[in-house]
Amino acid sequence: MTVLECKNLKKRFGKKEVIRGVSFKLEEGDILGFIGPNGAGKTTTIKLILGLQGIDEGTVLINGYDIEKDFVKAIEKVGTIVENPDMYMYLSGKKNLLLSKNLYKNVTNERIDEVIKLVGLEKRIYEKVKKYSLGMRQRLGIAQAILHHPNLLILDEPTNGLDPEGIMELRNLLKKLAKEEKIAILISSHNLLELESFCNKVCIIKNGEIIEESTIKELKKTINDSTYQIEVDDTKKIKKIFKDAEIINETKFTIKTTKEEINDILSKLIEKDIKVYGLYQKYVSLEDVFIKKTGGNIID
């Protein structure tokens, strides 16, 4: 089921067109990483999706409803957090959720207990929020965002300021929400290492245009990096044998080659009495893909 569909979105500020025909889809249970260099248009696109800015051209459909023509119906199944969630620090987590309950129709006390368990705050829910770690506050924020049973969750830089434990907790929670609650999740983040660990799809935006939209697995296949790292007993002679080799240290070097040529390279090393201890093909990361596709621009 398609939860979110952006069709040919365009947005101008004055004479400058900052969003240029952005189109992508988000299906039920997907976790989509929305990434791009500084100023690429990520935040503006999110604002257009949420109806926080007017769309010059194009359409945003949420569960089939047009965000501009039928805003209330379109937005009623959406939960969102922009960076750190707002909450009352001197109230308990439970009281914060009870206050948030008043923003929606038909949110029961049973649903509050359900989301508390879902985000793993049962043991600390009656403590004041000021005593919570940032990771716990983020989980409480997600509890607030999913009180009304949304099927679309939009998060803008959710890992900002989190320590490794907080990031791990958030990652596990989002995977759980996507799998068990069937929530479609859109995440804008500069933390590519983390996105790679829990997103199943990625959308890259550059200069207001979508340049790639695919699963992470398929996207990596587009990067033909045939770099191999070889571990030997000594790299002093390597440059004389392979001019294109890059020396890493006394025992490791890298070389660009093909699988077919690997045997010839190993044979040459053995002929020169160089002992080989290991051969590894370079791992292609989401960051590698990002740099290749965007030209190495800095991420905001």
N, C-alpha and C positions, 0 to 999 in steps of 0.2 A: 504493500500500500504506500502510495506517495503522500508524505505528510507535508513537505514543503517543496514548492516549485517556484523558482525565480525565472521569469521570461524576459529576456532582452531589456534588463533594467538600465536606465540612464539617469544621470543626475549632473546638473551643472550648478556651479557657484559663480555667478557673473558670466563671464565669457569662457571660463574654464570648465571643460567636461571632465569630471572626476570619476564617474562610473560610465563605462562605455559598452553597453550591451551585455551586461552580466546575466548569464543563464546557468542554472544548475538545479539538481533535484536531491532531495533527502528522503530516503525510504524509512519505513518503520523499523526500529531496532538498529539503525545505522549510527555510527559515531564518526562524524565528518570533521576532519581537521581543516580549518579555513586559515590558510597562511599566505603571507606575502611580505614584500619589503616595506619599509617605512613609507607611509603616504600612498600605498598601493590602492587603498579604498576599502579595507576590511571593516573598519568601524562605520563608515558611511553606509556600506551595504547592510550591515546589521541594523542600523537605524531605519533604513528603508523597509526592511523585513518587518520590523516591529511597529511601523507606522509613526515613528518619531520624527521623520522627515518626509516631505512630499516627494513623490516619484514624478520625474519629468516625462519619462516614457517607460513603457513596459508594465509588467504585472507581477505581483507577489500573491501566490495562492497558498493558503494554509488550510489543510484538510478540505481543499476544494473551494474555500471562500476567499474572495478578493479582499486584500487588506485595506484597500481604499473604498470599495463599494459596499462592503459588509464587514466593517471593522470589528464590531462586537463579536460576531460569530467566528471571525478569523482568529481573534486574539484569545478567545476563551479557553483554548486548549494549549496555551503557550506559557511556559515558565522561563524566567531569565534571571541571570546574575551578571552584573557588570563589575569586574574585579571584586572588591570586598563587599559582601552583602550588608545592607543597613539593618541594624537591630538596636534594641534598648539594652545597653550594657549593664544597667543596675537591676534589670529584671532577670528572672530565670529563663532558661531555654524554653521551658514549657509555657510560661506566660507570654513569651514572644510569639510562639506558635498560636496561642489562643487569640492574641490580638490580630495576627495575620489571617486567622480563620474568618474574621468579620469582613474581609475584603471579597470573599467569595460566597456563592450560594451553595447550600447543601453539603458543606464540609462538616462532618460529624466528629465527635470526640474520639470515636473508634478510628477514624481516619488519621487523626493526630497521633494516636498511639501507634498506628501502623507505620507512619513515616518516621517516627522516632526510632522504632526498631529497624526500619529499612536503612537508616543512615548510621545506625550503631551508637546512639547517644542515650540508651536506656539508663545507664549507671550515673550519668552526669546531668540529666535533663532538668533536675530541680535546683541545680547550682546557678548562681548568677553568671551571665554571659561574660562579664569582665574577667572571670577566672578561667575562661576557656582559652585554649591555644588557638592560633590562627586557623589551623587545620580543623579544629572542632567548630569554630565559627563558620567556616566554609561549609561544613556538613550541615550545620543548622540552617544556613542560607539555602542550601539545596532542599532541605526539608520544607522550608517556607515555599520554595518555588514549585514543589510538586504536590502541595496540599490538595489542590483542586483537580487532581488526576490529569495533568497535561500529557499530551503525547509528543510534544516538541519542547526541548530544553535548549536554550541558547546561552552560552557562557562566553564572556569576553575576558580573556586572560585569567582563568580561574586558579592558576598555580602561582600567581604573583605573591612573593613573600613567604611561600610555604617551605618548610624544611623537608628533607628527603622522606621522613616518615609521613608528613602531611600530604605530600604528593602521592605517595604510595596508597594511602587511605582513600584519597580522592579518585585515583585511577581505578581502584577496585570497586568503589561505589558507582562510578559512572558505567563501568562494564556490567555491573549488577542491574542497574536501572535499564540499560539497553536490552539486556537479555530477559530479565524477569518482568519488567513493567512494559516492555516493548516501546520504550520512549526513543524517539529519534533525537540525537544530540548533535548540535552544531557548536564547535569550539574554535574560537579564535585565540591563537597563542603563538608566542615566539619560542616556546620551549619544544623544539622539534624532537629531541630525544624522548621526552615524555609522550608527546603525541604519537610517536611511532609505536609506543608500547601498548596503547589501548584503542587507537583509531583504526577502523577498517578501510576508511576512504579518506582521500585528501583532495582539496580544491586549492589550486595556487592562483592567486590574483596578482597581476603586475600592471601598473599604470592604468588601473580601472578596468582591466580586461581579464577574463579567465583564460589562463594559458594551459592549464592542465586540470582535468577532473577524472579521477580514476581510483581504483583500489591501490593501496600502497604496494601490494605485491606486483601488480601490473605496471605501476609507475617505475618501479625499480628496474624492470626488464628493459625499459627504454634507455637506461644508462649502460652503455657497453664499456664497462671498465675492466679491461683485461690486464690489470696490474697484479703481479704475483710477488709475494714476499718470500725470500729464500733464506734459511738459516744455515750457516756454514761454520767451519772451525776458525776461519780467518778471511777477512774481506780485502786484505791488502792487494791481492792480485786481480780482484774482480774487474776493476776499470780497464785493465789491459786486455781482458778477455771479452767484456761486454761494454762498449763505449756508452751505451744508453742506460746503463744501470745507475741507480741512485743508492749511495751508501747510507745506511741508517746509523750503524755503529760498527764495532769491531767484528761482529758475527752475523749481522743481518744486512740485506740489501733488497731493493725492489727493482723489478724490470717489467716493462710492458711487452706482452707477447700473447700468443694464442695457445690453446690447449694442445694443438697439433705440434707446436714447436717446443713444448716443455721437455719432452724426452731428449731432444737435441741439446738443450741447455744443460740438463743434468749430466748428459754424456760428456760434454766439454769440461764441466767442473771436475768430474771423476778423472778424466784424462790428465788434468793439471794437478792431480793429487790433492784436490780440495774436498774435504769431507762434507757431506750434506746431512743436516740434522732435521730439516723441516721445510715444507713447501705449503704456502697458504695463499689462496686467492683473496684479494682485498674485499672486505665486506662493504657493500653499498648501503649507506644509511639514507634516511629521509633528508638529512642535512646535505649529503652529497647531491641528491636529486634536486633539492631546492637551489643550491648554488649553481648547478649546471643549467637549470631551467630559467633562472632569473638573472644570470650573469654575475652572481656573487654579491648582490646588493645586501646591505646591512638590514637585518630584520629589526623592527621596532620592538 
